[in-house]
């Protein structure tokens, strides 16, 4: 799950011609597990049949999409409401890079979702064009296909707030000092929910994970694929799990990496509380690393001293925002990247170290907004809007402020790093203007092949228990555990124990006879190189 630090805070969010004789298949049995009844099931069949007949008109990507040839782009038309497949439609943006192997080696298309909700998968084909070593073997067998899910980017994008207002800073400290602070945040959350209704109300009832899974099946049909090959990371694991439940006999290969707990009782309120605790654990891991590398960063030589330095930084920025724009909310938005990704350990420490050495620029550039970057701000606001819309519409949320207050006060006591910022991020769901659905009961269905699950034990964004839960629900699945590690997105790390099994699965479909536990990937090394902006850093993470 990808999220920003606080409500309204600036955040950093992420094939040539088909072989002759390829089978174009439409759903044969798409309705057996459908929530919502047979209307949606028939709707998917209708939409997929139309998409299979039409195909995709691949062309060079628009210049402003930043996707250079040989990557190609196109659109797939899907219904807004699958119960009314001949009603209003939207176009889903897709792109591809063709497989690098021979026709004999080619196994079809591999679709990708990087998470969110609200993340774009359009950079996925660059793993072929940039010759990513981790994906070179899989690239011989598959066209790499990315897409913008409904509401995202180039696929009927939704909005809840003016993007320039969305990124303005500093925001209020997410950790409340008083009941008045809580009331102010509640007011902002209600205004944000109302803004979603005003700016995007016609799509909100249909911004759900099941509908995105249905879109995925229509894309599969448009590609001319009989069955789906899918790689999902973070929220993409939940999208994959829902797809596997709705269309078990349409899955060929599915790998899910860093797993959202699919339990109905966890989606989404409880999952976010679990996330707060996991972030605190990984925040502790990073503090230990910073302390061990005190000769490089000079922040503190024990985790306790590093925490004291963090508390001081927050207090100083609250009293006088760094550069006039970086307060506690913005600091949390930037520093949360360290618990998310090991590759951010050094860059975040570098920016902090520079600040302590009298150079505020790296911290301002990374944690503060860039009002001149209008395209980036539009993308950030859009990602936040989709995150909110999908999570709020997927499931019923508590409407009692007393429950929110009680639960988050309790969790904050043991996990103060992110709890309140996460609460305000999700609080629009308490007053959500669209009808909230009941989550899909994720389970195995007839025809579902072995699904490969990959998870680190100390993941902050998607705690390890989510992988265990999905493993229990999908019969025949195999779980690869990376012990004593916590970087979000395990398949993007160099770890042969995992990388070789990923290649083997996509190339042969084979999994180990039993679950596997791998040693952790290498611990990040301290660096003092020039600090990139957080936007570029996270963008790089999506293109290993």
N, C-alpha and C positions, 0 to 999 in steps of 0.2 A: 504494500500500500504506500502510495506516495502522497505526502501531505505537505502543506505549508505550515509555518509555525503558529500563526495566530490569525484570527479573522481579519481579513483585509490587509494582512502584512505582505510585503513584497517577498515572494518566494521563488526558489529555483526548482522548477519542476523538470519529460523524456518522456525480362525473361523472354526472351525471344519467342518464336512460334512454338506452340505445343507440339510434341512429337506426333508424327502421323499415326492415326489410328487410336489416339487417346479416347478413352471412354468418357462421354459426357453423361453424368448421372444426376438425377434429381432425387429428392428424398422419397424413399419407399415406405418407411415406417417412422414418420417424424412425430407421431402424436402420443406414443405410449406413456411417456412420463411428463407430458406437458402440464404445468400448472396453468390455469386459465381455460382449460377445456379444449375441445376439438377445433374451435374456431381459429385459434392461433396455429394449431397443428396444420390445418388445411391451408392457412395463410402462408406458412413457410413453404409448403409444397408448391403452391401457386407461384410465389415469388421466386423460388429456386428454379422452377421450370422455365419461367420467363428469362431469368438471368442466364441459364445454361444455353438457351436458344440465342440470346443476344451476344453473349461473351463479353469481352472487355476490349475496347478500342485503345490499344496501347500506343502512346505517343511520347515524344520528348516531354519532360516535365516543364511546367511553367517556370520561367527564369527566376521568379521571386520565391520559388519553393526551396531553392538551394540544393537541388538534387540533379547533378550533372549526368549526362550520358556517359556510359550506356544504360543507366537507370531509366526506366520508362514509367509513365504514370497513366492512370485512367480512373474511371468511376464505375461503381456498381449501384444500381438503383434498388432501393428497398422500401417497403411500406413503413410509414410512421407507426401505424397500428396494424399488427399482424392479424387481428381479427377482421380487418377490412383491407385485404391485400390489393384491392383495386381502387382504394381511396388515395389519400394524399401520400406522396412519396418524397424521399430525400435521396441525395446521391452520396455514396460513401467513397472517399478518395482512397485509392490503392496505388502501390508502386511495386516494382520488381527489378531484380537483377538476375540474369539467367545463370543457371548452373555452369560450373567451369569444366565439368567432365564430359565424356562422350555420351551419345544418345543411349548407348548400352548401360552406362552408369546412372543415368538420370532416373529419379524415382518420383518426380512430381514437384509440387510446390510446398514450401514450408512457411506457414503463416506465423506471425509473431505479434505478441502484445506485451509492452514493457511495464504495464501497471497503471497506477493512478488510484481510482478512476480518473481519467482525464489525460493520460499519457498518449502521445503519438508514437506509432510504430514505424513511421515513414523513413527513419534512418536505418532501419534494419538491413536493407539491401546494400548499404555501404560496407557491411562486413565482407561482402564479396569484392566490391570495387576497390576497397583499401587493402585487400588481401590479408584480412585478419588471420593470424596464425592459428588461433584457437578454433576457428570455424572452417579451415581450409579443406578438411576431409569431408565434412558435411556439405560444403558448397559444391563439391563435385557431383553430388547426388540430387541436389534440390535447387530450384529457383527460390531465392529468398524474397518473400512477399511481405510488405508492411502495409498498414492501413491506419487511417484516422477513424476511431470508433465514432458512432453517432454523437453529434454535439461537439466534437473535437476538431480543431484546426480547419481543415478544408471540407469537413463533412457536416454541413449545416450547423456551424458553430453557435453555441449558446453563450449568453452573457448575463451576469447578475448586477454588474456595477460598471460605471465608466472606468476603463482601464487606468487612466491617469490618476483618478481618485483612489483606485484600488491600491496603487503602489506608493502613494504619498506616505511620508514618514516624518517624524516618528509616530508610531501608534502608541496607545496606552500600554503600560506594563501589564502583561497578561496575569501576573500574580496579584490578586486583589489585596488591598490593604484595609478595605472597609466594605460594608454593605452597599455604599454608594458606588464603589468601583464595580461591584457585581451588577448593580442595576444598570450602569452605563453600558457594560458589555452585553447584557440581555437586550437592551434597546438596540444596539448595533446589530445583534444577531437577528432580531425581528425585522429590522430595516433591510438587512441583506436578503432574508427570505422573501420579503415583499418585492425587493428589486428583481429577484429571479422570476417571480410571477409576472411582473410588469414587462420585463425585457424578453422573457423566453417562455411565458406561460403556456403557449400552444404545444411545446414539446415536452414540458416537464413530466406529464403523466406517463410518457413513453421512454423516459431516460432511465432504463433499468438494465441490470445485468442479463436477465433472460432475453430481452429484446436485442441486446448486443450479441448474445450467443446466436440468436436467430439470424442476425445480420451476417455473422461469421459463416453460417451454413449457406446463405445465399452467395457470399463471396466464393466459397468452395465450389458451388455449382457454376458460377460465372467463369471460374478458372478452368473448368472442364475436368475437375477432379472427382473421382468416384467417392473417395474418402479423404478426410482431413488429416494433414500433418501439422502439428501445432506446438509452438514453444511459448509458454506464458511465464512471466516473471512477476512476482508481487501480486497486485490485484489481477494480473493476467492469469494467475493460478486459479482464482475464483471463477473468472470467466471460463477457463478451461474446464473446471469442475462442473459448472452449470451446463456447458455444452455437452460434456460427457454424459450427464444425466438426461438431457433432453434428446440427444442424438447418439446413443451409445454405439449403434451399428454404423455410424458415419465416421468413426474415429479409426485412423490407421496407425499413427504414431502420435503420442502426446507426452511431452515432458513439461513438468511444472516445477518451478524453481523459486524458493522462498515463499512459503505457502500461507495464504489467508485461511484462518480457521473457518471451515464451511458450515459449522453447526448453526442451525437456525437460531439457537439461543445466543450466539455470538455476533451474528450479522445484524447491525453494525455497532450498536452501542457498547456492548461488552467487549468487543474486539478492540475498540479504541482504549478502553480502560486497561486491558491486558498490554496493549502497546506501550502505555505510559510506564508500566513497571519494567518492561523489557528494555526500553530506552534508558532507564536509570541504570540498569545492569551494564549495558554497553558503554554508557557514559563513564561508568567506573573503570571499565577496561581501558578506555582512552586516557583517562586521568593517570592511570598507572604507567602507561606508555610515555606520556608527556613527562612524568616524574623521572622515569628511567633515562630520559634524554634531556635532562636539565642542562647539561653542558652545552647543548645546541640551542635550546629555547629559553632558558633562564626564567621559567615561569614558576617553578616550585619543584623541590627534589623529593617530595612525597605526595601521594594522592590528596592527602588532607590539605597540604599547602596549595596544590593546584585548585582544589575546590574553594579555598579561601580567596585565591586570586580571582576566580570566577565570580564569587559573591561580590568582591570589591569592584570588579569591572561592571557588573550589573548595577550596583548602587551608584557608581560614578556616572554611568550613562543615563540612569534614571534622573539624576539631579541635573546633569548637563549632557544631553545627547552628543555623541561623538560626531563632529562635523555638522552638528545641528540636525542630523537625520537618523543617527543610529542610537536607539534606546534599547531597553531590555527585550522588547518584542523582536526587533531587528537582529539583535545579537543571538537570540534563540533560533531565529530563522536560519542564520548562517552556521552557528555552531552545531546545530542538529545534524549537519552533513557528516560530522565526524562519527557519531554513533551509527549513521546509515552505512557509510562506505569506508573501508580501510584505506582506499586511495585518497580519501580526504583527511586522514589523520595528520599528515605532514602539512598540507596547505593551510588547514585551520590553525594549527600550532604556529606556523610561520607568520600568519597575519596577526595573531595575538602577540607573538614575540616582538614583531615590528612595532606594534602599538606601545608595548611596554618600553621599547627602546626610543620612543619619541616620534615614531613615524605612523601617523594615523591613516595614511592613504590606503594601504591594503585593506584595512578593516572597513573603511568607508566604501571603497569600491565593491567589496564583497557583500557587505551587510546592508548597505544603503540602496535606495532606488536610483534608477537612471531615467529621469523623465524624458530625456532625449531619445531613448530607445522605445519608440512607440510600438514598433512591431513586437518587440520582446514583451512589452507590458500587456499588449493585447493577448499574446499567447499565455502569459502568466495568469491573467484574469480569467481567460477561457478555461484553462486547466483547473483553476479553483472552482469555477462555476460547475464544471462537469463532475468534479469530485463530489461537490455538495449535492448536486442533483441526483446522481446515481445512488449515493449512500442514503440520502434522505428518502428516496422513492422506493428503493429496494425493500425496505423493511419498516415496521412500525417502531417509532422512537418514543421514549418517555416524554410526556407533555408536562409533567410535574416539575417545576423548578426545584422544589424541595428535594426530589430524588437526585437531580443533577448536582445540586449543591452538596448534599450529604455524601454521595459517591465520590465526587472529585475532591472534596475536602479530605476524605479518608485516604484516597490514593495519593494525593499530594503530600501527605505526611510522611510517606515512605518513598515517594518518587517525585521530588519537586522540580526536576529539570524541565519536564514537558507537560505535566498534567493539566495545568490551567490553560495553557495555550492550545492544547488539543481540545479541551472542553469548549472554549469559545469558537474554535474552528468548526465544531460540529453542532453547536447550539441552534443554528438555523433549522435543524431537523425537528426541533421541539415545536416549531410553529410553521411547519412546512405547508405550503398552499396546495400541493397536489396530493391526490390519494396515495397513501402508502400501501405497498404490497406485502404479501407474505413471502418470505424467502423460499427458494427452491429447496426441497429436501434432497440434498446431494447423495446419490447412491449409484451403485453399479446397475446397469441394465443389460439385457441380452445383446450379445455381440461386442461388448466393450473389450478391447484387447488390453494387454498389460500397459499400464501407465507408469512412467518413471517419475519419481518424486525426489527432488534434491533439496536439502535444507541444512543450514548451519545451526548449531545448538544455541548460539548466543545472538541470533538475529534480533535486532531491535524493532524493526518495522513490522515483521511478521513472526511472532514468537514460535518457538519450536513445536509447541503443542498443536499448532495448526497442521503441520505436516503429519504428525501422528494421527490426528483425527481424520484427515483425508485418506491416509493409508488404510485405516480401518474401514472406511466407507467404500473404497474402490477395490473390489476383489481382484486379486492377481497383481495388484500394483507392487512395485518395489521401491523401497526407501533407501536412498544414499544419504547418510548423515556425515556432515563435516564437523567433527568434534572440536571443541575449544576454539571455535571461530565464529564470527558474527557479521561478516560483510554481507550486505543485502545484495542478492544476485550472485549466487555461488558459481554459476556456469560462466561468469565473466572473469573468474579468477584463474590463475595458473596453478593447477593442482592435478597432476597426471592421473591420480587415483579417480578423480571425477571426470576430467576431460576425456580420458580414453573410453570410459563407460558411456559418456554422452555420444561420442562418435559411433561407438559400436551399436548403441540403441537406434540411432537414426539411420545407420547404414544397413543393419541386419534385423532390427526389431527384437534382438535378444536382450534379455535381462539376466542378472545373476540368479542363481537358484534360491538365494536367500538375501535378506537385506544386508547392506554393506555399511561399515563405518570407516571413514577415511581420516587420516591425520590432517591437521589444519594446513592451509596454504601459508606461505612465508609471511612473517610479521613485517609490516611496513618499516622501511628504513628512514631515519630522520633526514630531512633535506633542508637546505636554505636557499633553494632556487627562487627566482622571481615568482610571486604569487599571481596566478590567474584569477580572473573574476569567477565567482561561484557559478554563474550561468554557464560559462565555458567549461568549467570543471565537470559539472553534472552532465552537460551535453556530451562530453568525452566519454563519460561512464556508459552512456547508452550506445556507444560505438566502439566496443573493445577491439 
